[in-house]
Amino acid sequence: MQQLELYQVRKPADELRQRRTAALVELLRFAEDWLTAKEIAKRMLLDDRQIRDLAEHASPKIISGDKGYRHTDRATAEEITHFVNRMESQCKRMADRALAVRRYAHARIG
């Protein structure tokens, strides 16, 4: 009996996520403007957490911001720049926080 490689085994949840991600990408690709999480949730019967997860999974095709979600192909250069700057800023804040916790723990624990 031959054992399947791990990467060949697909879980039903993974396939559902892929289908939902593709559906979200298509929805936003044909949207004239930004869609809010509420609008997406209503159309796709998803909650905010699921939408955030799918948008992250669809990277780099979907960007998000205060206005909601947008397909990158439909976004302006300014919208894309704003998204990238926000993500880089968030990344720096998270890295700074992680470093502070590491230093604090090292000082306490050694």
C-alpha positions as CSV (number, residue, x, y, z in Angstrom):
1,M,0.0,0.0,0.0
2,Q,1.4,3.4,-1.0
3,Q,1.0,6.3,1.5
4,L,-0.1,9.6,0.1
5,E,2.0,12.6,0.6
6,L,0.6,15.1,3.1
7,Y,0.2,17.8,0.5
8,Q,-2.0,15.6,-1.6
9,V,-4.6,15.1,1.1
10,R,-7.2,17.8,1.0
11,K,-9.7,18.4,3.7
12,P,-13.3,19.3,2.9
13,A,-12.9,22.5,4.9
14,D,-9.9,23.5,2.7
15,E,-11.9,22.9,-0.5
16,L,-14.8,25.0,0.9
17,R,-12.4,27.8,1.8
18,Q,-11.0,27.7,-1.7
19,R,-14.5,27.9,-3.2
20,R,-15.5,30.7,-0.9
21,T,-12.3,32.6,-1.6
22,A,-12.8,32.3,-5.4
23,A,-16.4,33.5,-4.9
24,L,-15.3,36.5,-2.9
25,V,-12.6,37.4,-5.5
26,E,-15.2,37.2,-8.3
27,L,-17.7,39.3,-6.3
28,L,-15.2,42.0,-5.7
29,R,-13.8,41.9,-9.3
30,F,-17.2,42.9,-10.6
31,A,-18.1,45.3,-7.9
32,E,-18.1,49.0,-9.0
33,D,-16.9,50.2,-5.6
34,W,-15.7,49.0,-2.2
35,L,-18.0,46.5,-0.5
36,T,-18.4,46.6,3.2
37,A,-18.2,43.4,5.3
38,K,-21.9,43.8,6.0
39,E,-22.7,43.8,2.2
40,I,-20.5,40.8,1.6
41,A,-21.9,38.9,4.6
42,K,-25.4,39.5,3.2
43,R,-24.5,38.2,-0.3
44,M,-22.4,35.3,0.8
45,L,-23.9,34.3,4.1
46,L,-20.6,34.8,6.0
47,D,-19.6,36.5,9.2
48,D,-16.9,39.2,9.6
49,R,-14.3,36.7,10.8
50,Q,-14.8,34.5,7.8
51,I,-14.6,37.4,5.4
52,R,-11.4,38.6,6.9
53,D,-9.9,35.1,6.6
54,L,-11.0,34.8,3.0
55,A,-9.6,38.2,2.1
56,E,-6.3,37.3,3.7
57,H,-6.3,33.9,1.8
58,A,-7.0,35.8,-1.5
59,S,-4.0,38.0,-1.1
60,P,-2.8,39.8,-3.2
61,K,-6.1,40.0,-5.1
62,I,-8.1,41.7,-2.3
63,I,-7.3,44.8,-0.3
64,S,-9.2,46.1,2.7
65,G,-9.6,49.3,4.5
66,D,-12.0,51.6,6.3
67,K,-14.3,51.5,3.3
68,G,-14.5,47.7,3.2
69,Y,-13.0,45.3,0.7
70,R,-11.9,45.8,-2.9
71,H,-10.4,43.8,-5.7
72,T,-6.8,45.0,-6.3
73,D,-7.5,45.2,-10.0
74,R,-10.3,47.7,-9.4
75,A,-8.4,49.8,-6.9
76,T,-6.6,53.0,-7.6
77,A,-2.8,53.4,-7.1
78,E,-3.6,55.6,-4.1
79,E,-5.9,53.0,-2.6
80,I,-3.2,50.3,-3.0
81,T,-0.5,52.5,-1.6
82,H,-2.7,53.4,1.4
83,F,-3.4,49.6,2.0
84,V,0.3,48.7,1.7
85,N,1.4,51.5,4.1
86,R,-1.2,50.5,6.6
87,M,-0.1,46.9,6.5
88,E,3.6,47.8,6.8
89,S,2.8,50.1,9.8
90,Q,0.8,47.3,11.5
91,C,3.6,44.9,10.9
92,K,6.1,47.2,12.5
93,R,3.8,47.8,15.6
94,M,3.4,44.0,16.0
95,A,7.2,43.4,15.7
96,D,7.9,46.2,18.2
97,R,5.4,44.6,20.6
98,A,6.9,41.2,20.2
99,L,10.4,42.5,20.9
100,A,9.2,44.4,24.0
101,V,7.6,41.2,25.3
102,R,10.7,39.2,24.5
103,R,12.9,41.7,26.4
104,Y,10.6,41.8,29.3
105,A,10.4,38.0,29.6
106,H,14.2,37.7,29.2
107,A,14.7,40.2,32.0
108,R,12.3,38.2,34.3
109,I,13.1,34.6,33.3
110,G,16.6,34.9,31.9
